[in-house]
Amino acid sequence: MSMLVVYPNKLDRSKRDFTQIPSGKTLNDWMSENIKGYYVSNTPPFSYFVNGEQKTPSDWFSYVWKEGDYVELVAEPKDPVSQAIAAIVVAVVAAGAAIYAMNQIPDNLQNTTPEGSPIYDANAQGKPSPFDGDHP
């Protein structure tokens, strides 16, 4: 797996979203599969970097991600349509990161409850108290 980082604001690199991406795909492939309304334009909505090296617009179609690549997309809003696509990409990446994080929350109940233990059964019965009944 590789890592995709999206910076929605070119001037503020402290705000960013992360998501894991599969190796063996190009940026164009990934955008087509994951971004509703994505289309190829003459002016890409993002600057594209792989492992710190800036890629050209033709690399969107030709550079195939390798295992461990660090892919960065920096929003380059030029027109309202590009801004909308940039916002959608940020939303998709943020949603993917949130879903991944939610799947990593440990469920302690499953770890502490022994399998098939009769004391957790809804119909479990205990011994009667020795104080029930008549006492001399």
C-alpha positions in Angstrom: 0.0 0.0 0.0 1.0 3.6 -0.6 -0.1 6.8 1.1 -2.1 9.6 -0.5 -2.0 13.0 1.2 -4.4 15.8 0.0 -3.7 19.4 0.8 -6.9 21.4 0.2 -5.1 24.7 0.6 -1.8 25.4 -1.2 -0.8 28.1 1.3 -1.6 26.1 4.5 0.2 22.7 4.5 -0.8 22.0 8.1 -4.3 21.0 6.9 -4.3 17.7 5.1 -6.0 14.4 4.8 -4.4 11.0 4.5 -5.7 7.7 2.9 -4.1 4.5 1.9 -4.1 3.7 -1.8 -3.3 0.5 -3.7 0.0 0.1 -5.5 -0.1 -0.7 -9.3 -2.5 2.2 -10.3 -2.1 5.5 -11.9 -3.5 8.7 -10.4 -6.0 8.9 -13.3 -7.1 5.3 -12.6 -7.7 6.1 -8.9 -9.5 9.4 -9.5 -11.8 7.8 -12.1 -12.7 5.0 -9.7 -13.1 7.0 -6.5 -14.1 10.6 -7.5 -17.7 11.1 -8.8 -17.7 13.7 -11.5 -14.0 13.4 -12.2 -12.9 14.2 -15.7 -9.7 14.9 -17.5 -9.0 18.6 -18.1 -6.3 20.7 -19.7 -5.5 22.3 -16.3 -5.3 19.7 -13.6 -7.0 20.7 -10.3 -3.9 19.5 -8.3 -0.2 19.6 -8.3 1.0 16.0 -8.2 4.0 14.8 -6.2 5.4 11.3 -5.7 8.1 10.9 -3.0 8.7 14.7 -3.0 9.2 14.8 -6.8 6.7 16.9 -8.8 5.1 15.0 -11.7 3.8 16.4 -14.9 0.2 16.2 -16.1 1.1 13.3 -18.4 2.3 11.4 -15.4 -1.4 11.3 -14.2 -1.8 8.6 -16.9 1.7 7.0 -17.0 3.2 6.8 -13.6 2.2 3.6 -11.8 2.3 3.8 -8.1 4.9 1.5 -6.4 4.7 -0.1 -3.0 5.4 2.5 -0.3 5.1 5.6 -2.6 4.1 8.8 -0.8 1.7 10.6 -3.1 0.8 14.2 -2.5 -2.0 16.3 -4.2 -2.0 20.0 -3.6 -5.1 21.9 -4.6 -4.6 24.3 -7.4 -8.0 26.0 -7.8 -8.2 27.8 -11.1 -11.9 27.8 -11.8 -15.2 26.9 -10.0 -15.2 23.4 -11.6 -11.7 22.7 -10.4 -12.5 23.9 -7.0 -15.5 21.6 -6.8 -13.4 18.6 -7.9 -10.8 19.5 -5.3 -13.5 19.7 -2.6 -14.8 16.3 -3.7 -11.4 14.7 -3.5 -10.8 16.1 -0.1 -14.2 14.8 1.1 -13.6 11.3 -0.3 -10.2 11.1 1.3 -11.5 12.4 4.6 -14.4 9.9 4.5 -12.0 7.0 3.7 -9.7 8.0 6.6 -12.6 8.2 9.0 -13.9 4.8 8.0 -10.5 3.3 8.4 -10.1 4.9 11.8 -13.5 3.6 13.0 -12.6 0.1 11.9 -9.5 0.3 14.1 -11.4 0.9 17.4 -10.9 -2.1 19.7 -14.0 -3.8 20.9 -13.2 -4.8 24.5 -16.4 -6.8 25.0 -15.3 -9.3 22.3 -11.9 -9.6 23.8 -13.0 -10.2 27.4 -16.0 -12.4 27.0 -15.0 -16.1 26.9 -16.5 -18.1 24.1 -19.5 -20.2 25.2 -19.3 -19.3 28.9 -22.6 -20.2 30.6 -22.5 -17.3 33.0 -23.1 -14.9 30.2 -26.1 -16.8 28.9 -29.4 -15.0 29.1 -31.0 -18.1 30.8 -28.2 -18.6 33.4 -29.4 -19.6 36.9 -27.4 -19.5 40.1 -27.6 -21.6 43.2 -30.4 -20.7 45.6 -29.5 -18.7 48.6 -29.1 -20.7 51.8 -31.3 -18.0 53.5 -34.3 -18.8 51.3 -37.1 -20.8 52.9 -37.8 -21.5 56.6 -35.3 -21.0 59.3 -35.7 -22.5 62.8 
